[in-house]
Every structure is written in C-alpha cells, then in structure tokens.
Amino acid sequence: MFQKSTAYTFLVLAAILSVLLVIFRPVPQFNYDFETFFPHQDEDLDFYQNFKSQFENDNDYLLVALGNDTGELLSANFLTKANSIHADVQKLEKVDTVISILNLEQPIIGIFGLRTRKVLDWSDEKSLLKTSSNLDQYRSQLISKDGKSLLLWIKNEQNISKSAGDSLYSSIKAVFKNHEIQPVAIAGKIQTQGDFIKLMQDEFGLFFAGSILLMLFLLVVIFRTWWGVIIPLLVLIIGVAWAFGLLIYLGKPLDLMSIMQPTIFMIVGLSALIHFFTHLIKKLKEAEEKDAAIRAVFKDLVVPVWLTILTTSLGFISLYFTTIPALQDFGWTTGLGVLVMFFAVVMVAPGLLYLFPIKVSAASQKSEKPSILLKVFSWQLKHRKWLRLSFLGITLLCFALGSTLKINGYLLDNLPLDHPIQQDFEYFDEQFGGSNPLEIYLSAGDGAKSLLDFEVLVEIDKVEAKIHELFGEGEAISPLTLVKSINQAQNQGNPQAFTMPSRGQRQRMNRWLEKGLEKADPKVISEDLKSGRISARAPDLGSLKMTELREALNEFVQEEVNADLLQVRWTGTAYLIDKGHKSVTMQMAKGLSIAFLLVAVIAGFLFRSWRISFLVLIPNFIPLIWMLGLMYLLGIEFKLTTAILFTVAFGIAVDDSIHFMSRLKQELMLGKNLIYALKRTFLETGKAIVLTTIVLTAGFGILIFSQFGVTHFTGLLISASMIFALLADLILLPLLLLPLKKMWEQKFKKP
C-alpha cells in the first residue's frame, strides 16, 4: 500500500480532491441555539412542546431598559422621546407586542360602564405629578427598583428564525440610534444569539489561525528540518480543510462547540505524524535507504496509529449516545473529522516524503549519550513499590475531593463575568426581578370547573405568594393577574385593590372577565378555562439553587395546595436547561461506559487477552480521577460542558497506551524477556509519547484564552489530563505489567 507508485497515486487523488474543494467551496453557516442543550427523548421536553402549542414560547422577547442620561426619568421630554421609541418599535414587522409603562392603561369600572385611563400621563405637569405618585405597583416590573430606568418588554414573532432575529435586532438598535438614546441594558434571545455568533465567528478564525502558528512552532522545535515542518503543515491544513468541507456539505452548521474543532483536528493529526516522523528519522539515522525507510515506517505503524485515531474518534462519537443534541452533534462531527484527518495523513504524507528530497544532517547522526528516559526507567524500577502507592494515594484523594463537587450551571456561564451580555442580564436581575423565564403550568383539578373558580383562585394566590417568597419580586402573570386587574378596576383603579378579591367581588366580575379574556396578552389561560400558566422572571441563580427552589415550591404545593382544585407542574426553557445540567452525571456515565467498552474490545482484539485490556484501562482511568481533584482545587463545578470532557480526555489519552502496548507486543514477539522488552519500548516509544503529549498540551492549552466557558475549560482540563496520562502511561503502566512477567513471556514465547 505504501510503495512509491501507490503513494504517488494517493497524492494525486488528494490533490484533485483539494482542488475540487477550492472550486466548489462550501459556505459555512454559524448557528447558536441554546435549546440544543435540552435533554431530548424526555417527557418534560414533550410536555413543553405541547405547552408552547397551547400558549407560546417563554423566551421570544427582548428586554430593554431606557434611562434618562440628562435628568429625571419621569420628565415630560424624556417620556415623549421614549414613547416615540416605543411606537417605532411597535411598527417593526416582526414585533408582536410592546409593553411598557408608557402605553399601559388602567381599566376603571363605574356606573356608566368600563373606561380606561393612562397609568402614566405626562400631557401636562399636573397630570404627570398625579399619575407618577401611584407607580410603586410597577416597581421591579416596568420601572427599575432604583427608579432610574423604565422597561420596554418587546415580544417578537414566535419561533423567529436566526436571520429574521438578527434583522429585527438591527432594526431595533437603529430606532434607538435615530432617537439618540442608548439603552441602559438589553437582554433577550435575538440579542444573545446574534452576539454569541459574532463572538463565535471571531474566535473560530482566531483559534484556527492560532492553531496553525502553534503547529508551525512545534514542528520547528521538534524536527528542526525544513521537510519536517513543511510536509506536516501541508498535511494538517489539507486534513482540516477536508474535515470541515465534509461537515459543511453534510449540512452541519458551525456552533459554539465547533470553535474547538480546528485545534482538535490539528493536534490529533500532528500526534499521528510525530509517531511516523520520529521513527522515520531514526531509520534514516541508521543509514537506511530513504524509500525503504518510508515504506517500512508506514507499514509498521499504520495499524497502531489507526487504532489510536479510532479510539480518539470513538471517544468523541460516544457522546452521540447522550440525550443532549448539542453534545450529540459535537460528538459525531468531531469523531468523523478525526477519521478524515487520519486519511489525509496516510494519503498525503507518504507521497510528499517520496517526492521531496529528505535527509538527516550529519550532526544528527553522532552517537547519543544515554537518554533521560533510560535514567527514568531505571529509577522507576528501583522505586516501583513507592510509585504504586503514590499513584494509589493521589487517586483516592482526588476521588474523595471530586465526590464533593456540585452540579451547577448558568444560562450564560459560557461567557466571562465581565462580558457586556452578562452585565446586561445582571442589571435586569437586580433592577427588574430577573431575566430568566419561569414557567409553571396550571390545570384545574377534578373538583373544579375552571381556573377562574373562586376556590381555585385562592390556591393560585398561595402559589404566587410562595413564588415571590422564593424567587424575588419579579413580575408574575397568571389567570389571577386578570382577576386582580378587574378587582382594581371595580375599585376606581386604587392600587391597593390589586389583590385577591372576596367571594362576592369575584361573583360580580363575571361579565368583565369575558372581555378581559379576549384582550389578555400574553395568553395565560386556555379557551376552556381548565389550563393556564404562571409566567414570571427570576435571576439566573444557577441550576443548583434553582433546583432547590423548585423542589421547595413542589413541597409547598404538595402540603398546602388542594390537588383536587389545582394541579401545578414546572416547564419552560430555563427548567429544561437546568434539567440538562442536572442529568450531567448520567450523561457522563453513559459516554464513558461506551468509550470504556469500545477501547476494551479494541485492546482485547489487539492483544487477545481480556486481562491485558483491563490493565490498559487502568492508566487511562487515573487521569479522569485526577481531573476531578483538579476541578475541586480550581473551584470548577460540574455542568454539561465540563462533564463531556471526561469522555473526550479518555478517548485521547488512551492513544499513548495503545502505542506503548503495540510496541511492547512487537518486542516480545522477537523473543525478548519482559523487562528488556519494556526497556526498549520505553526508550523507543517514550520519546514519541512525550512529544505527542507536548503537542496535545500546547494545542489544547491555546483554548484557555477563549472567552467561551466551554472552550476555556476544555483547554484547561484536557491539557492537564494529557500530562496526567503521560505520567500514568510511562510511570505506572510498566509497573502494572511486571507482575505478569510469566504470563507475558509464555504468551509471546517463540516456537
């Protein structure tokens, strides 16, 4: 397969394929949809889909806080300008409704019927003074707690597309610019998606360029020959181009997780090339003829390298068996890209090596002194007992520390704390009761005719009071809100009457409820009046705290709410995301179990021994435990985006074990005893393992500089796990093999 003629044929095919990729260049599409982090095949997700069809999405809105930089918030000039903004935004094509204190009208029920009056009237100074004195009812809802900004709640078209959302957000910003008002803060889906994707595009290009520069630097340091730099760099660029070209042609948009893929593809490809090139240089130093050396190196190493690439790919692909679509997509696309990189290496590298004149300088052919690796090997044989106990002690300590880690994730925890988006969301959390949507589904029990029955409203009032107690003072809208509004209207608009009515007051408002239901926006009750919702906002307290509060509300409902009158169930996007974080242990266990099984099968097939395949897993399980200890020391919590790293780290770390064991098998098959075979394996393969670890650590290390939390933690934790894996493979693995000396020598004894 690796004869010169065959290699040239593959090289020509690779060149044709690359030219076609340039001519028919695929156009990448960037996308960010946080709903891909919902756990699919889940009854709560199915319930939410039905909920949306009955009511509406709970996140199709934009929050805008407007403040007066030049004076008081409640000044006639500012309110007139803000009202113009309100009207212009309402006219935009994809805007459904705009709600603010500026257009809010209070219904008044008198002896002459129903009339309305403006909650805030600034037509003259007297009206402004009179109406502004009654605005405490709307604090933390439509007016900030500190009274320095007012809220525009912009409800956009349901299920708005990414492109339409970008266009709408640009139009809204243009309205602000035309009126020369800069919002104090903006938060919402169409804003966050657009800003996320812009940041993703910037980081994708930055890390792609950074990865190329890093690979160039590492190649210069490692090989120090022009051909040892140019050939691998060409192979890596071609491999990455093929991988992304294939993924884009398959219709896969680039998302938040895709930022890491150029770096992953390059360092996996370079790791494979290092194994080929270090062995090639060794043969050339031994004065072996160039063509024969190339042919022998690729023939001997293609199977071990293929197995390491396969295990890395399977480590990523195992994420497909989780229930989170974002992880599934990242898993199969990265796994496929890694395989494409391998085929680029074997199709392009041999042909280029045959094509270019390569040689090893005379200086490099001088006899070498005993290597550091030889000293390390001798040292670890002398201290084998102490080393085994050290590994055991550190592992147990890390496991104990890691077992105390909490599962906790935030809606925007992929962004740094000082990012403008984070600051805007924090402003709404502090001043308007929250930016995180809360949705609770209500249904009438068997003992009630509708949610508007007086007895049912009493139960809803209990639930709302508990929500305010647990989650703060954010606005809550429900069927009870409509009843309270009519009760206030029946009392001449008195803010003190915005409360749960008495039984008699409730009976007198039936005729007005029908009219109120027709105009209710957002929709809070079904047409048959048997189901509804409590829609509120709360600060993003993290999945751990939110789960505790939700459980507290559930306990309150079970103990204090009459289930025969009212049924309560949590739903909504925030609930589903928090549930995704909560399922992190199951997701990680599922991914790791599949990865362990696949690697065990490969190792068992390679060495024809399940005992050996078990030993191969031990030094690759230890880095994962040590990662737990590192997370504890650094204060990194479990969440979806950190849990997947254990599967990824295992898939990459196992490569060195397979290289080590493959070489050991070759040495034993030559009839050498185990200790001598271990020594030769340690010296020959150890150098390549050290070099690949340096490449992997540096390659993933560059991701530490990302602003996205998932990318930053991937760089930090995977880099650390590669160092842990190096120690386990070169220090612990040989010591685990020594007690099986008789079994090894008997198994590979020459006839």
Secondary structure as the mmCIF struct_conf table of DSSP 4:
data_model
#
loop_
_struct_conf.conf_type_id
_struct_conf.id
_struct_conf.beg_label_comp_id
_struct_conf.beg_label_asym_id
_struct_conf.beg_label_seq_id
_struct_conf.end_label_comp_id
_struct_conf.end_label_asym_id
_struct_conf.end_label_seq_id
BEND BEND1 GLN A 3 GLN A 3
HELX_RH_AL_P HELX_RH_AL_P1 LYS A 4 ILE A 23
TURN_TY1_P TURN_TY1_P1 PHE A 24 PHE A 24
STRN STRN1 PHE A 30 PHE A 30
HELX_RH_3T_P HELX_RH_3T_P1 PHE A 34 PHE A 37
BEND BEND2 PHE A 38 PHE A 38
BEND BEND3 HIS A 40 GLN A 41
HELX_RH_AL_P HELX_RH_AL_P2 GLU A 43 GLN A 54
BEND BEND4 PHE A 55 PHE A 55
BEND BEND5 ASP A 58 ASN A 59
STRN STRN2 TYR A 61 GLY A 67
TURN_TY1_P TURN_TY1_P2 ASP A 69 THR A 70
BEND BEND6 GLY A 71 GLY A 71
TURN_TY1_P TURN_TY1_P3 LEU A 73 LEU A 74
HELX_RH_AL_P HELX_RH_AL_P3 ALA A 76 GLN A 90
TURN_TY1_P TURN_TY1_P4 LYS A 91 LYS A 91
BEND BEND7 LEU A 92 LEU A 92
TURN_TY1_P TURN_TY1_P5 GLU A 93 LYS A 94
STRN STRN3 VAL A 95 ILE A 99
TURN_TY1_P TURN_TY1_P6 ILE A 101 ASN A 103
STRN STRN4 GLU A 105 GLY A 110
TURN_TY1_P TURN_TY1_P7 ILE A 111 PHE A 112
STRN STRN5 GLY A 113 LYS A 118
BEND BEND8 VAL A 119 LEU A 120
BEND BEND9 SER A 123 ASP A 124
HELX_RH_AL_P HELX_RH_AL_P4 GLU A 125 SER A 132
TURN_TY1_P TURN_TY1_P8 SER A 133 ASN A 134
HELX_RH_3T_P HELX_RH_3T_P2 ASP A 136 TYR A 138
STRN STRN6 ARG A 139 ARG A 139
TURN_TY1_P TURN_TY1_P9 SER A 140 LEU A 142
STRN STRN7 ILE A 143 ILE A 143
TURN_TY1_P TURN_TY1_P10 LYS A 145 ASP A 146
BEND BEND10 GLY A 147 LYS A 148
STRN STRN8 SER A 149 ASN A 156
TURN_TY1_P TURN_TY1_P11 GLN A 158 ASN A 159
HELX_RH_AL_P HELX_RH_AL_P5 LYS A 162 ASN A 178
TURN_TY1_P TURN_TY1_P12 HIS A 179 GLU A 180
BEND BEND11 VAL A 184 VAL A 184
STRN STRN9 ALA A 185 GLY A 188
HELX_RH_AL_P HELX_RH_AL_P6 LYS A 189 PHE A 223
BEND BEND12 THR A 225 THR A 225
HELX_RH_AL_P HELX_RH_AL_P7 TRP A 226 TYR A 249
TURN_TY1_P TURN_TY1_P13 LEU A 250 GLY A 251
STRN STRN10 LEU A 254 LEU A 254
HELX_RH_3T_P HELX_RH_3T_P3 LEU A 256 MET A 260
HELX_RH_AL_P HELX_RH_AL_P8 GLN A 261 LYS A 285
TURN_TY1_P TURN_TY1_P14 GLU A 286 ALA A 287
HELX_RH_AL_P HELX_RH_AL_P9 LYS A 290 ILE A 317
HELX_RH_3T_P HELX_RH_3T_P4 SER A 318 PHE A 321
BEND BEND13 THR A 322 THR A 323
HELX_RH_AL_P HELX_RH_AL_P10 PRO A 325 LEU A 355
BEND BEND14 PHE A 356 PHE A 356
HELX_RH_3T_P HELX_RH_3T_P5 ALA A 362 GLN A 365
BEND BEND15 LYS A 366 LYS A 366
HELX_LH_PP_P HELX_LH_PP_P1 SER A 367 SER A 371
HELX_RH_AL_P HELX_RH_AL_P11 ILE A 372 LYS A 382
TURN_TY1_P TURN_TY1_P15 HIS A 383 HIS A 383
HELX_RH_AL_P HELX_RH_AL_P12 ARG A 384 GLY A 402
TURN_TY1_P TURN_TY1_P16 SER A 403 THR A 404
STRN STRN11 ILE A 407 ILE A 407
TURN_TY1_P TURN_TY1_P17 LEU A 411 ASN A 414
BEND BEND16 LEU A 415 LEU A 415
TURN_TY1_P TURN_TY1_P18 LEU A 417 ASP A 418
BEND BEND17 HIS A 419 HIS A 419
HELX_RH_AL_P HELX_RH_AL_P13 PRO A 420 GLN A 431
BEND BEND18 PHE A 432 GLY A 433
BEND BEND19 SER A 435 SER A 435
STRN STRN12 ASN A 436 ALA A 444
TURN_TY1_P TURN_TY1_P19 ASP A 446 GLY A 447
BEND BEND20 LYS A 449 LYS A 449
TURN_TY1_P TURN_TY1_P20 LEU A 451 LEU A 452
BEND BEND21 ASP A 453 ASP A 453
HELX_RH_AL_P HELX_RH_AL_P14 PHE A 454 PHE A 471
BEND BEND22 GLU A 473 GLU A 473
STRN STRN13 ALA A 476 ILE A 477
BEND BEND23 SER A 478 SER A 478
HELX_RH_AL_P HELX_RH_AL_P15 PRO A 479 GLN A 490
TURN_TY1_P TURN_TY1_P21 ASN A 491 GLY A 493
HELX_RH_3T_P HELX_RH_3T_P6 PRO A 495 ALA A 497
BEND BEND24 THR A 499 THR A 499
HELX_LH_PP_P HELX_LH_PP_P2 MET A 500 SER A 502
HELX_RH_AL_P HELX_RH_AL_P16 ARG A 503 ARG A 508
TURN_TY1_P TURN_TY1_P22 MET A 509 MET A 509
HELX_RH_AL_P HELX_RH_AL_P17 ASN A 510 LYS A 519
BEND BEND25 ASP A 521 PRO A 522
STRN STRN14 ILE A 525 ILE A 525
TURN_TY1_P TURN_TY1_P23 GLU A 527 ASP A 528
BEND BEND26 LEU A 529 LYS A 530
STRN STRN15 SER A 531 ALA A 538
HELX_RH_AL_P HELX_RH_AL_P18 SER A 543 GLU A 560
BEND BEND27 VAL A 561 VAL A 561
TURN_TY1_P TURN_TY1_P24 ALA A 563 LEU A 565
STRN STRN16 LEU A 566 THR A 571
BEND BEND28 GLY A 572 GLY A 572
HELX_RH_AL_P HELX_RH_AL_P19 THR A 573 LYS A 582
TURN_TY1_P TURN_TY1_P25 SER A 583 SER A 583
HELX_RH_AL_P HELX_RH_AL_P20 VAL A 584 PHE A 607
BEND BEND29 ARG A 608 ARG A 608
HELX_RH_AL_P HELX_RH_AL_P21 TRP A 610 LEU A 634
TURN_TY1_P TURN_TY1_P26 GLY A 635 GLY A 635
HELX_LH_PP_P HELX_LH_PP_P3 ILE A 636 GLU A 637
STRN STRN17 PHE A 638 PHE A 638
HELX_RH_AL_P HELX_RH_AL_P22 LEU A 640 MET A 669
TURN_TY1_P TURN_TY1_P27 LEU A 670 GLY A 671
HELX_RH_AL_P HELX_RH_AL_P23 LEU A 674 GLY A 701
HELX_RH_3T_P HELX_RH_3T_P7 ILE A 702 PHE A 705
BEND BEND30 GLN A 707 PHE A 708
HELX_RH_AL_P HELX_RH_AL_P24 GLY A 709 LEU A 727
HELX_RH_PI_P HELX_RH_PI_P1 ALA A 728 LEU A 732
HELX_RH_AL_P HELX_RH_AL_P25 LEU A 733 LEU A 737
HELX_RH_3T_P HELX_RH_3T_P8 LEU A 738 LEU A 740
HELX_RH_AL_P HELX_RH_AL_P26 LYS A 741 LYS A 747
TURN_TY1_P TURN_TY1_P28 PHE A 748 PHE A 748
#
